[in-house]
Amino acid sequence: MKKIAIVTDSTCDLPDALLEKYEIKILPLRIIYSNKEFRDRIEISGKEVYEKLDHEIPKTSLPSPEDVHNLFKKLQEQRYTHVLAILISGALSGTYNMVKNFSDKFNELKIELLDSKSLTMGLGFPVLEAARELRKTNDFSKICERAKEAMSKSKVFYVLKTLDYLRRGGRIGVLEGTVGEILGIKPIISIDQEGKYYAYAKVRGRKKSIEQLYEIIKEKSKDKKVNVAVMHGDAEEEARDLLKRIKEFRNVDETFFGPISPVLGIHTGPGLIGLITYEVIEE
């Protein structure tokens, strides 16, 4: 009989309660300070990261080879037969390629790897849909197809309080980031089909940038049912206000709320508000 595992990484931003409910396995990325290393979400919280940013901006890294090896080895020992691993965009992290290299060594497992070409709940929604399909059918091909379809229907949009952290991490050009700060421009950042960041829109000022997120969901939920996640990086009050307004739309079905993972927060700094939409797949 098939025994199927769903694997993802710590940037999926699914709440712990759902990870436990659906027995989703997590590979934690790493946060590296000058004197210590932490496993994302497991050994350090977002709050701790933000509190330390004034003293040191840590580096981030892939899951440790030991964690990847141990996870697949444990799944094999627990007599899993199939593994679906859905991971952070390969254009933003080397996690996918690293896991792929390890997966080739476990011949007893049938492993399907998917590059989500996304992150946060843009990764979380496909993982959740795959886990729900697993509960319903235990059919590996259907689970994989469900995840792929959900990937195509998930969109990520977010705004930042400052572009400084993206600039330092090399995610945007120095000139673009500096000019943006001087002019008070707050881009709505999204992710393209290749899994790379791009400016979806540009507005001036914090308040207008958050209002633009509201307009995006207003448009996307106009004639279709959507699930929505509002995520934040040390901006809980503003994010909750946005979520409250979003819940008033009749076509918004499920909503999710929470902090982004610490490793993502390092690259964006405090003040992120993210809007992730998922167009519900009709049964």
C-alpha positions as CSV (number, residue, x, y, z in Angstrom):
1,M,0.0,0.0,0.0
2,K,1.2,3.5,-0.8
3,K,2.4,5.7,2.0
4,I,2.8,9.3,0.9
5,A,4.6,12.2,2.5
6,I,4.3,15.9,1.8
7,V,7.5,17.8,2.3
8,T,8.2,21.6,2.1
9,D,10.5,24.1,3.6
10,S,10.2,26.7,6.4
11,T,9.4,29.6,4.0
12,C,6.0,28.2,3.3
13,D,4.6,30.1,6.2
14,L,1.8,27.6,6.9
15,P,0.8,27.8,10.6
16,D,2.1,25.1,12.9
17,A,-1.4,23.8,13.5
18,L,-1.9,23.0,9.9
19,L,1.5,21.4,9.5
20,E,0.7,19.1,12.4
21,K,-2.9,18.4,11.3
22,Y,-1.7,17.2,7.8
23,E,1.6,15.8,9.0
24,I,3.5,18.0,6.6
25,K,7.3,17.6,6.9
26,I,9.4,20.8,7.1
27,L,13.0,21.4,6.0
28,P,14.2,24.5,7.9
29,L,16.5,27.0,6.2
30,R,19.2,28.4,8.3
31,I,20.0,31.8,9.9
32,I,23.7,32.4,10.5
33,Y,25.0,35.0,13.0
34,S,28.7,35.7,13.6
35,N,28.6,33.5,16.7
36,K,25.7,31.1,16.3
37,E,23.5,29.4,13.7
38,F,19.7,28.7,14.0
39,R,17.2,26.6,12.2
40,D,14.5,28.8,10.7
41,R,11.2,28.7,12.7
42,I,12.5,26.0,15.0
43,E,15.3,27.6,17.0
44,I,14.6,31.3,16.4
45,S,11.4,33.5,16.0
46,G,10.8,36.4,13.8
47,K,10.5,38.7,16.9
48,E,14.1,37.7,17.9
49,V,15.4,38.4,14.4
50,Y,13.8,41.9,14.2
51,E,15.1,42.8,17.7
52,K,18.7,41.9,16.6
53,L,18.7,43.7,13.3
54,D,20.1,46.9,14.6
55,H,23.1,45.0,16.0
56,E,23.7,42.4,13.2
57,I,22.0,41.4,10.0
58,P,22.6,37.7,9.8
59,K,23.1,35.7,6.7
60,T,20.7,33.0,5.5
61,S,21.4,29.7,4.0
62,L,19.9,26.5,2.7
63,P,18.7,23.7,4.9
64,S,21.7,21.8,6.3
65,P,22.8,18.7,4.3
66,E,22.3,16.7,7.5
67,D,18.7,17.8,7.9
68,V,17.9,16.9,4.3
69,H,19.6,13.5,4.5
70,N,18.0,12.7,7.9
71,L,14.5,13.6,6.7
72,F,14.7,11.3,3.7
73,K,16.3,8.6,5.7
74,K,13.6,8.8,8.3
75,L,10.9,8.6,5.7
76,Q,12.5,5.6,4.2
77,E,12.7,3.9,7.6
78,Q,9.1,4.7,8.3
79,R,8.2,2.8,5.1
80,Y,7.0,5.8,3.1
81,T,6.8,4.8,-0.6
82,H,6.2,8.3,-2.2
83,V,7.3,11.8,-1.4
84,L,6.1,15.1,-2.9
85,A,8.4,17.9,-2.0
86,I,7.3,21.5,-2.9
87,L,10.0,24.1,-2.3
88,I,10.8,27.8,-2.4
89,S,11.5,29.4,-5.8
90,G,14.7,28.1,-7.3
91,A,15.3,31.6,-8.6
92,L,15.4,32.9,-5.0
93,S,17.1,30.1,-3.2
94,G,19.3,27.1,-3.9
95,T,17.1,24.8,-1.7
96,Y,15.4,23.1,-4.7
97,N,18.7,22.1,-6.3
98,M,20.2,21.0,-3.1
99,V,17.2,18.8,-2.2
100,K,17.3,17.3,-5.7
101,N,20.9,16.2,-5.3
102,F,20.0,14.4,-2.1
103,S,16.8,12.8,-3.5
104,D,18.7,10.9,-6.1
105,K,20.4,8.9,-3.3
106,F,17.1,7.4,-2.0
107,N,16.1,4.9,-4.6
108,E,13.5,3.2,-2.5
109,L,11.4,6.4,-2.4
110,K,9.5,7.7,-5.4
111,I,10.2,11.4,-5.1
112,E,8.6,14.2,-7.0
113,L,10.2,17.6,-6.6
114,L,8.3,20.8,-7.5
115,D,9.8,24.3,-7.7
116,S,6.9,26.4,-6.5
117,K,8.5,29.5,-8.2
118,S,7.1,31.3,-5.1
119,L,7.5,31.7,-1.4
120,T,5.5,32.4,1.8
121,M,1.9,31.3,1.3
122,G,2.4,31.3,-2.5
123,L,4.3,28.1,-1.6
124,G,2.0,27.3,1.4
125,F,-1.3,27.2,-0.6
126,P,0.0,24.5,-3.1
127,V,1.4,22.5,-0.1
128,L,-1.9,22.7,1.7
129,E,-3.9,21.7,-1.4
130,A,-1.6,18.7,-1.9
131,A,-2.1,17.7,1.8
132,R,-5.8,17.9,1.5
133,E,-5.8,15.9,-1.7
134,L,-3.7,13.3,0.1
135,R,-6.4,12.9,2.8
136,K,-9.1,12.5,0.2
137,T,-7.6,10.2,-2.4
138,N,-4.1,8.9,-1.4
139,D,-3.4,9.0,-5.1
140,F,0.1,10.3,-5.8
141,S,-0.5,11.4,-9.4
142,K,-3.6,13.4,-8.3
143,I,-1.8,14.9,-5.4
144,C,1.0,16.1,-7.7
145,E,-1.4,17.5,-10.3
146,R,-3.4,19.3,-7.5
147,A,-0.2,20.9,-6.3
148,K,0.8,22.1,-9.8
149,E,-2.6,23.5,-10.5
150,A,-2.6,25.3,-7.1
151,M,0.8,26.8,-8.0
152,S,-0.6,28.3,-11.1
153,K,-3.5,29.9,-9.2
154,S,-1.4,31.4,-6.3
155,K,-0.1,35.0,-6.5
156,V,2.1,36.9,-4.1
157,F,2.1,40.7,-3.6
158,Y,3.9,42.6,-0.8
159,V,5.0,46.0,0.3
160,L,7.9,47.0,2.5
161,K,8.5,49.9,4.9
162,T,12.1,50.2,3.5
163,L,13.9,48.8,0.4
164,D,17.2,48.8,2.3
165,Y,17.2,45.1,3.2
166,L,16.3,43.9,-0.3
167,R,19.1,46.2,-1.6
168,R,21.7,44.8,0.9
169,G,20.7,41.2,-0.1
170,G,21.2,42.0,-3.8
171,R,17.5,41.5,-4.6
172,I,17.2,44.9,-6.2
173,G,19.8,47.3,-7.6
174,V,21.6,49.8,-5.4
175,L,20.5,52.7,-7.5
176,E,16.9,51.6,-7.8
177,G,16.7,51.1,-4.0
178,T,18.3,54.4,-3.2
179,V,16.2,56.5,-5.6
180,G,13.1,54.7,-4.3
181,E,13.9,55.6,-0.7
182,I,14.6,59.3,-1.5
183,L,11.3,59.7,-3.5
184,G,9.3,57.7,-1.0
185,I,8.3,55.2,-3.7
186,K,6.8,51.9,-2.3
187,P,6.7,49.3,-5.0
188,I,4.2,46.5,-4.9
189,I,6.5,43.6,-5.3
190,S,5.3,40.3,-6.9
191,I,6.9,37.2,-8.4
192,D,6.9,36.4,-12.1
193,Q,6.5,33.1,-13.9
194,E,10.3,32.4,-13.5
195,G,10.0,32.8,-9.7
196,K,11.8,36.2,-9.6
197,Y,10.8,39.4,-8.0
198,Y,9.5,42.3,-10.1
199,A,7.7,45.6,-9.4
200,Y,4.0,44.9,-10.0
201,A,3.1,48.6,-9.4
202,K,4.8,51.7,-7.8
203,V,3.0,54.0,-5.4
204,R,4.3,56.8,-3.2
205,G,3.9,56.4,0.6
206,R,3.2,53.7,3.0
207,K,-0.6,54.3,3.3
208,K,-1.1,54.2,-0.4
209,S,1.0,51.0,-0.8
210,I,-1.3,49.2,1.6
211,E,-4.4,50.6,-0.1
212,Q,-3.0,49.2,-3.3
213,L,-3.0,45.7,-1.8
214,Y,-6.6,46.2,-0.9
215,E,-7.4,47.2,-4.5
216,I,-5.6,44.1,-5.8
217,I,-7.8,41.7,-3.8
218,K,-10.9,43.7,-4.6
219,E,-10.2,43.1,-8.3
220,K,-9.1,39.5,-8.0
221,S,-12.2,38.5,-5.9
222,K,-14.7,40.3,-8.2
223,D,-16.0,37.4,-10.1
224,K,-14.2,34.3,-8.6
225,K,-13.9,32.7,-5.2
226,V,-10.4,33.2,-3.6
227,N,-8.6,32.2,-0.5
228,V,-6.4,35.0,0.9
229,A,-3.4,35.1,3.2
230,V,-2.3,38.3,4.8
231,M,1.2,37.9,6.2
232,H,3.4,40.4,8.0
233,G,7.0,41.0,9.1
234,D,6.7,42.9,12.4
235,A,3.7,44.9,11.2
236,E,0.8,43.0,12.8
237,E,-1.5,45.9,13.5
238,E,-1.5,47.2,10.0
239,A,-1.8,43.7,8.6
240,R,-4.8,42.9,10.8
241,D,-6.6,46.1,9.7
242,L,-6.1,45.0,6.0
243,L,-7.4,41.5,6.8
244,K,-10.5,42.9,8.5
245,R,-11.4,44.8,5.3
246,I,-10.6,41.9,3.1
247,K,-13.0,39.6,5.0
248,E,-15.9,41.8,3.9
249,F,-15.6,40.6,0.3
250,R,-18.3,38.0,-0.4
251,N,-16.0,35.9,-2.7
252,V,-13.2,35.6,-0.2
253,D,-13.6,32.1,1.2
254,E,-10.8,31.0,3.6
255,T,-8.4,33.6,5.1
256,F,-5.0,33.0,6.7
257,F,-3.0,35.4,8.9
258,G,0.4,35.2,10.5
259,P,4.1,36.3,10.4
260,I,6.5,35.5,7.7
261,S,9.3,33.1,8.5
262,P,12.4,34.6,10.2
263,V,14.6,33.8,7.2
264,L,12.3,35.8,4.9
265,G,12.2,38.6,7.4
266,I,15.9,39.0,7.2
267,H,15.7,39.8,3.5
268,T,12.8,42.3,3.8
269,G,13.3,43.9,7.2
270,P,10.5,45.0,9.6
271,G,7.3,46.4,8.1
272,L,6.4,43.9,5.4
273,I,2.8,43.3,4.6
274,G,2.1,40.5,2.2
275,L,-1.1,39.6,0.3
276,I,-1.3,36.1,-1.2
277,T,-4.3,35.1,-3.3
278,Y,-5.3,31.6,-4.3
279,E,-8.1,31.2,-6.9
280,V,-10.1,28.3,-5.5
281,I,-10.2,25.2,-7.7
282,E,-13.7,24.2,-8.4
283,E,-14.5,20.6,-7.7
